[in-house]
Amino acid sequence: MVVEASIALEETFSPPADSVLWNKDFLMGAATAAYQIEGAVAEDGRIPSIWDTFSATPGKTLSGDTGAVACDHYHRWEQDVELLASLNVGAYRLSISWPRVMTADGQPNQKGIAFYRKLLTALRAKGLKTFVTLYHWDLPQHLEDKGGWVNRDTAYRFAEYADMISRELAGLVDSWATLNEPWCSAMHGYGTGHHAPGKQDVVFATQAMHHLLLGHGLAVAHLRANDPAAQVGIVANVGRGTSTGAGDADQRAAWLFELQHNNWILDPLLKKSYPSALWELWPGAQPMILDGDMDIIGRQLDFLGINYYFRTNVVSDGKHGYIEVDLENVERTQMGWEVYPDGLRHLLIGFHRDYPNLPPIYITENGTASDDKVVDNEVNDKNRISFLNRHLAAVDQAVKAGVDVRGYFIWSLMDNFEWAFGYVRRFGIIHVDYATQKRTLKRSAKLVADFLAKRDAK
């Protein structure tokens, strides 16, 4: 972001006058996910999820942390809505906990549904647009016991869940997203084992991806039928791949990295096919695809959510793939991820070029983890402010290059359970003291609120 030379990027949040951020129609929001903030894992009929099981398994998460209490949002949601509204943002992206709203025999759990109905009603009363994700990784454990996403039947169970919850909440949701980051669900859940359910087989991963996307396509039809006034889309995490190697094999390695990270999801959604080079990378891992599947997966989208965090540097492995090689002397977040804003600009422009039917885009997650401390009731998260400035500048550059980006959601509204990394990694613009559940607005939150107040006053 261009600022006066005398003002550091971490000290202000003031986009240049010609930035798309000054457009009141450009939606600014914050995002969370159910398992990461809600807690109350055994209350009001909620049934176990794969993340309950995984995080309770010794050695799977940092310090053995679980989402059992998290930010206690299930009990403190009214306070959290007030804090959110105080930021002057226009929208809130949340997810629904499938295990909270549906029983093991597929019936609605009205107590769980009532929680989301109250929450969404309160958000609407504050004038906030509601962006709801149906699946943010918390698969009911009883479905995983039958094979999880490797089992085609799970796609049909997901469609039933989408049908039920969209009937129950119709009229309270501005924008439905079926899945959050199917790449992570498939690859980290079933390929690398880093995430629940902790399986490690690339054949499982590719089959899980197909069933995730099939479930998405089946759900789209129900969402459109039950809530025709709402937008319907999906959220994909994307990554920039580059290589420090100068040879053709190294450059192809970088291309293959992006192929498996980005095109593996976007091609079936927007071209109704998987990239053939995937099976060069993963020989023999082609999923079983039935007639008609790709037409279901490729149903028209109203929007595409893009989550972006970092770049990955790779070189050829000397065979058919690549190996990751960390760059030295680059800025990294508390997660160890490289801060690389230009990757977001590059990818957005590339998607605009490569997919003629690319729907409007929302940046549904972008943010950074840092070791934030409360000092005199203040949190000066300079790294985050600089990160947001630079990534929003990258979005602005993409918009000026012709990409239809309609909004940006900061990850995350508050510090929370960061999956396998537990509670040490802090992504929030609101600090959470997990011992007391006290919330403290960080400097980043205050600067965003001030900017949006100025924008609203124009």
Secondary structure, DSSP 8 states (H G I E B T S, - for coil): ----TTS-TTT-----TT-GGG-TTSEEEEE--HHHH---TTSTT---BHHHHHHTSTTSSGGG--SSSTT-HHHHHHHHHHHHHHTT-SEEEEE--HHHHB-TTS-B-HHHHHHHHHHHHHHHHTT-EEEEEEESS--BHHHHTTTGGGSTHHHHHHHHHHHHHHHHHTTS-SEEEEEE-HHIIIIIIIIS-SSTT----HHHHHHHHHHHHHHHHHHHHHHHHH-TTSEEEEEEEEEEEE-S--SHHHHHHHHHHHIIIIIHHHHHHHHSS--TTHHHHSTT------TTHHHHHT---SEEEEEEEEEEEEEE-SSSSEEE---SS--B-TTS-B--HHHHHHHHHHHHHH-TT---EEEEEE--------BTTB---HHHHHHHHHHHHHHHHHHHTT--EEEEEEE-SB----GGGTTTS---SEEEETTTTEEEE-HHHHHHHHHHHHHHH-
